[in-house]
Amino acid sequence: MAADPSAQRPGTPPPRLRPHTRRQPWILTYHSVTDTGDDPYGITVSPRRLGEQLSWLRGRGLRGVGVSELMRAHAAGRRGLVGLTFDDGYADFLQEALPVLRVHGCTATVFVLPGRPGGVNEWDPLGPRKPLLTLEEIRRVAGAGMEVGSHGLLHQDLTELSDEELRHETVRSRELIGELTGVLPEGFCYPYGTFDRRVSAAVGSAGYGYGCALAPGPLISRFALPRTHVSQADRGVRLWAKDLRHGLRHGAVPGAGSRSGSPARAGGPR
């Protein structure tokens, strides 16, 4: 078997060089956790690899938590935490990801689609079709101590919607999750990582406390937090490099507003 090029080798930067003490919190983006044999978008991580990645984090003094907990801790000056997020609300979170998180003493934010309970990822034309969490399973995720956030209702590009459609995607999804879990969600995650100033303002007006993007660029704010996509290939040096890159790109505290009205579009994972 060929050696994994991202595995740690002699000369790997020592843990003391890790840049997680930056001012901007580090948030990791996952999607599906299951077999990676058919993964055209690069959004699937195996349970074993997830465990290796969490072990790598713990070995460097970092514990994975949901974004709300991360933001509270960061505001209080507490470090040693990294945000874990799972987009799209895949049903495999309960069977595959949750047991691994528990082994490593971690929690996470799961961004769900309450408008597609028990459906599939129809927005991915290349497939494969993956089942989404049912309403009862969303309750179970919350009952397991995970933070449940909104990914909108139907996984649409919010920048293409009318004001009324946008309000429905943000406000109604928050109401539905609150009815399911008993707690109104704090977090919103933009489908496709795509948003603009109008969309992020709608998320704030809907009552959310933060919004997660992927690469928000100049629109970075509390309602456009940058995140790092994690793939099956990420181990050792690759994770260290992604941590370093995030620290270099986002060393400043995100501002309260945005300077541009142009959409921020992520060209990577969905």
C-alpha positions as CSV (number, residue, x, y, z in Angstrom):
1,M,0.0,0.0,0.0
2,A,1.4,3.4,-0.9
3,A,2.1,5.8,1.9
4,D,-0.4,8.5,2.6
5,P,1.3,11.8,1.5
6,S,-0.5,13.7,4.3
7,A,0.7,11.3,7.1
8,Q,3.1,12.7,9.6
9,R,6.7,12.1,8.9
10,P,10.0,13.2,10.6
11,G,10.3,16.9,10.2
12,T,6.6,17.6,10.6
13,P,6.1,21.0,12.2
14,P,5.9,20.4,16.0
15,P,2.6,21.0,17.9
16,R,4.1,24.2,19.4
17,L,3.9,25.8,15.9
18,R,0.1,25.3,15.6
19,P,-1.6,28.6,14.9
20,H,-4.9,27.9,16.7
21,T,-4.2,30.8,19.1
22,R,-5.2,33.2,16.3
23,R,-8.0,35.7,17.1
24,Q,-10.5,34.2,14.6
25,P,-11.9,30.8,15.8
26,W,-11.2,27.8,13.6
27,I,-14.4,26.0,12.3
28,L,-14.2,22.7,10.4
29,T,-16.8,21.7,7.8
30,Y,-18.0,18.1,7.4
31,H,-20.9,16.7,5.5
32,S,-21.5,13.0,5.2
33,V,-19.7,10.3,7.3
34,T,-19.9,6.9,5.6
35,D,-18.2,4.8,3.0
36,T,-16.2,7.1,0.6
37,G,-16.4,4.8,-2.5
38,D,-18.8,7.1,-4.5
39,D,-18.0,10.7,-3.6
40,P,-17.9,13.0,-6.7
41,Y,-18.1,16.2,-4.6
42,G,-15.4,15.2,-2.0
43,I,-17.8,15.7,0.9
44,T,-17.7,12.3,2.5
45,V,-15.3,11.2,5.3
46,S,-15.2,7.6,6.6
47,P,-15.9,7.0,10.3
48,R,-12.3,5.8,10.7
49,R,-10.8,8.9,9.1
50,L,-13.1,11.1,11.2
51,G,-11.7,9.4,14.3
52,E,-8.1,9.9,13.2
53,Q,-8.8,13.6,12.6
54,L,-10.4,14.1,16.0
55,S,-7.4,12.3,17.6
56,W,-5.1,14.7,15.7
57,L,-7.0,17.6,17.2
58,R,-7.1,16.2,20.7
59,G,-3.4,15.5,20.5
60,R,-2.8,19.2,19.9
61,G,-4.9,20.3,22.8
62,L,-8.0,21.1,20.8
63,R,-11.5,19.7,21.5
64,G,-14.3,19.9,19.0
65,V,-17.5,21.7,20.0
66,G,-20.6,23.3,18.3
67,V,-20.2,26.8,17.0
68,S,-22.4,28.5,19.7
69,E,-20.2,27.0,22.4
70,L,-17.1,28.0,20.4
71,M,-18.2,31.6,20.0
72,R,-19.1,32.0,23.7
73,A,-15.7,30.5,24.8
74,H,-13.8,32.7,22.3
75,A,-15.6,35.9,23.6
76,A,-14.6,34.9,27.1
77,G,-11.0,34.5,26.1
78,R,-11.0,30.7,26.5
79,R,-9.0,28.8,23.9
80,G,-8.4,25.1,23.1
81,L,-11.6,24.6,21.2
82,V,-12.3,24.1,17.5
83,G,-15.8,24.2,15.9
84,L,-17.2,21.1,14.2
85,T,-20.0,21.5,11.7
86,F,-21.9,18.9,9.7
87,D,-23.8,20.4,6.7
88,D,-27.0,19.1,5.0
89,G,-28.3,17.0,7.8
90,Y,-27.4,13.6,6.4
91,A,-28.9,10.6,8.3
92,D,-25.5,9.0,8.6
93,F,-24.6,11.5,11.3
94,L,-26.5,9.5,13.9
95,Q,-25.2,6.1,12.9
96,E,-21.6,7.0,11.9
97,A,-20.5,10.4,13.1
98,L,-22.1,10.6,16.6
99,P,-20.4,7.5,18.0
100,V,-17.0,8.7,16.9
101,L,-17.6,12.2,18.4
102,R,-18.6,10.6,21.7
103,V,-15.4,8.5,21.8
104,H,-13.3,11.6,21.5
105,G,-15.4,13.8,23.9
106,C,-16.5,16.1,21.2
107,T,-19.8,17.8,20.2
108,A,-20.8,19.5,17.0
109,T,-23.3,21.7,15.2
110,V,-25.5,19.8,12.7
111,F,-27.1,22.1,10.0
112,V,-30.4,20.5,9.0
113,L,-33.1,21.0,6.3
114,P,-36.5,20.9,8.1
115,G,-38.2,21.4,4.7
116,R,-36.8,18.0,3.5
117,P,-37.3,15.6,6.4
118,G,-36.4,12.1,5.4
119,G,-35.6,13.2,1.9
120,V,-32.4,13.0,-0.1
121,N,-29.8,15.4,-1.5
122,E,-31.7,16.2,-4.7
123,W,-29.5,19.3,-5.2
124,D,-26.5,17.2,-6.1
125,P,-27.0,16.1,-9.8
126,L,-24.1,13.7,-9.8
127,G,-25.3,11.7,-6.7
128,P,-25.1,9.4,-5.0
129,R,-28.5,9.8,-3.3
130,K,-28.0,10.1,0.5
131,P,-30.9,10.0,3.0
132,L,-31.5,13.0,5.2
133,L,-32.5,13.1,8.8
134,T,-36.2,12.7,9.6
135,L,-38.0,14.9,12.0
136,E,-37.6,12.3,14.8
137,E,-33.9,11.9,14.0
138,I,-33.4,15.7,14.2
139,R,-34.9,15.4,17.7
140,R,-32.5,12.6,18.5
141,V,-29.5,14.7,17.3
142,A,-30.5,17.5,19.7
143,G,-31.2,15.0,22.5
144,A,-27.7,13.7,22.1
145,G,-26.3,17.1,23.1
146,M,-25.5,18.3,19.6
147,E,-26.3,21.9,18.5
148,V,-28.9,21.9,15.7
149,G,-28.7,24.8,13.3
150,S,-30.6,25.7,10.1
151,H,-29.4,25.1,6.5
152,G,-32.5,26.7,5.2
153,L,-35.6,24.8,4.2
154,L,-34.8,23.2,0.9
155,H,-31.0,23.8,0.2
156,Q,-31.5,26.7,-2.3
157,D,-29.1,29.4,-3.5
158,L,-30.5,32.2,-1.3
159,T,-29.1,35.0,-3.4
160,E,-31.5,34.0,-6.2
161,L,-34.6,34.2,-4.1
162,S,-37.1,37.0,-3.7
163,D,-37.2,38.9,-0.3
164,E,-40.3,36.9,0.7
165,E,-38.8,33.5,-0.3
166,L,-35.6,34.5,1.6
167,R,-37.6,35.4,4.7
168,H,-39.4,32.0,4.5
169,E,-36.1,30.1,4.2
170,T,-34.6,31.8,7.2
171,V,-37.5,32.5,9.5
172,R,-39.7,29.4,8.9
173,S,-36.7,27.0,9.1
174,R,-35.8,28.5,12.5
175,E,-39.4,28.1,13.7
176,L,-39.6,24.5,12.6
177,I,-36.4,23.6,14.3
178,G,-37.5,25.3,17.4
179,E,-40.7,23.3,17.4
180,L,-38.8,20.1,16.9
181,T,-36.1,20.5,19.5
182,G,-37.7,23.0,21.9
183,V,-34.9,25.5,21.3
184,L,-34.7,28.1,18.6
185,P,-31.5,27.6,16.7
186,E,-28.7,30.1,17.1
187,G,-26.9,29.2,13.9
188,F,-27.6,29.4,10.1
189,C,-25.4,27.8,7.4
190,Y,-25.6,29.2,3.8
191,P,-26.4,26.4,1.2
192,Y,-23.5,26.1,-1.3
193,G,-21.6,28.6,0.9
194,T,-23.3,31.3,-1.3
195,F,-24.6,34.5,0.2
196,D,-24.5,38.3,-0.2
197,R,-25.1,41.3,2.1
198,R,-28.9,41.0,1.7
199,V,-28.9,37.3,2.6
200,S,-26.6,37.8,5.7
201,A,-28.9,40.7,6.8
202,A,-31.9,38.4,6.5
203,V,-30.2,35.8,8.7
204,G,-29.6,38.4,11.4
205,S,-33.2,39.8,11.1
206,A,-34.6,36.2,11.5
207,G,-33.1,36.1,15.0
208,Y,-30.0,33.9,14.4
209,G,-26.9,34.6,16.4
210,Y,-24.4,33.7,13.7
211,G,-24.1,32.5,10.1
212,C,-21.6,30.0,8.7
213,A,-20.1,30.4,5.2
214,L,-17.1,28.8,3.7
215,A,-14.9,31.6,2.1
216,P,-16.7,34.9,2.8
217,G,-13.9,37.1,1.6
218,P,-14.6,40.8,2.4
219,L,-18.1,39.9,3.7
220,I,-16.7,38.3,6.8
221,S,-18.7,39.0,9.9
222,R,-20.5,37.3,12.7
223,F,-23.1,36.3,10.1
224,A,-20.5,35.1,7.6
225,L,-18.0,33.1,9.6
226,P,-15.2,31.4,7.5
227,R,-14.8,27.6,7.8
228,T,-12.4,25.0,6.6
229,H,-13.6,22.1,4.5
230,V,-12.3,18.7,5.7
231,S,-12.0,15.7,3.3
232,Q,-11.1,12.1,3.5
233,A,-7.5,13.0,2.4
234,D,-6.9,15.2,5.4
235,R,-4.4,13.8,7.9
236,G,-1.3,15.1,9.6
237,V,0.5,17.6,7.5
238,R,-2.6,18.5,5.5
239,L,-4.6,19.4,8.6
240,W,-1.7,21.3,10.0
241,A,-1.4,23.3,6.7
242,K,-5.2,24.0,6.7
243,D,-5.0,25.3,10.3
244,L,-2.0,27.5,9.3
245,R,-3.7,28.8,6.2
246,H,-6.9,29.7,8.2
247,G,-4.8,31.5,10.8
248,L,-3.0,33.5,8.1
249,R,-6.2,34.4,6.2
250,H,-8.4,35.2,9.2
251,G,-6.2,36.6,11.9
252,A,-8.5,39.5,12.7
253,V,-11.8,39.5,14.6
254,P,-14.7,39.6,12.1
255,G,-16.4,42.9,11.8
256,A,-20.0,43.7,12.5
257,G,-20.8,44.7,8.9
258,S,-20.0,44.1,5.3
259,R,-18.4,46.3,2.7
260,S,-19.7,44.7,-0.4
261,G,-23.0,43.6,-1.8
262,S,-21.6,41.1,-4.2
263,P,-22.3,37.4,-3.6
264,A,-19.6,35.3,-1.9
265,R,-19.5,32.0,-3.7
266,A,-17.5,29.0,-2.6
267,G,-16.1,27.0,-5.5
268,G,-15.6,23.8,-3.4
269,P,-17.9,21.5,-1.4
270,R,-21.6,21.8,-1.3
